[in-house]
């Protein structure tokens, strides 16, 4: 795959009409939102698996801060 720089992409995007630039921005926003959603789902699945395997535990915010203080 050819190396593509952000500047070259931006330069090419400037060649588009205003309507096409808006459409491109909307498409990118939707794709990024979907990618973030996928990453969050994966993170939740990993967290649930760790919890079920006994590698994590639940507690209050105070418990978390106490645990963090003892780790220092």
N, C-alpha and C positions, 0 to 999 in steps of 0.2 A: 504494500500500500504506500502511496506517495505521502511524504511528510507534509502535513497541512498546518500552517500557523494560524493563530487567532487573527492576526492582522490581515492575512490573505483572505480569510473568511469574511471579515468585516469589510474589506475592500470590495469583495464580490457582492456582498449584501447591499452595499451602497449603490450598486449598479441596478438594483431592482427598483421597480416603481414603489411609491409609498404604500399602496395597497398590498403589494407582494411582501414588503418589509414587515407590515403589520401581520400578515398571514404567517410569515416565517417566525416572527416573535411569538405568536400564539401557539404554533406547532411546537416550538422549542419549549415553551412554558409547560404545555401539556405533557410532553415527553419527560421533562425533568420531574414533574410532579409524579408521574407514574413510576419513574426510577426510584424516587424517594420512597414512595409507597411500597415498592418491592423490597427495598432495603430495610424498611421498618418491619415489614412482615417477617423477613428472614431473621432480624434481630429478636423479635418476639418469640419466634419458634426456637431459636437457640437458647434464649432465656428460660423458656418453658421446659426445654429438655434438660438444662442444667438444674433447674428446680426439681424436676422429677427424679433426677439422678442423685439428688442430695448435695449438689455442689453449691447451692445457694440456699438462703433462708429468708423468711419474711421478718419484718420488724417495723418499729416505728422510726420516724425521722430521728428522734432522740437516740434510739439504739444505733442507728447508722453513724451518727456523729460520735458517739462513745466509742464505737468500734474503730473509726478512723483515727481518733485521738490515741488509742492504744497501739496503733500500728506505727506511729511516729517514734 
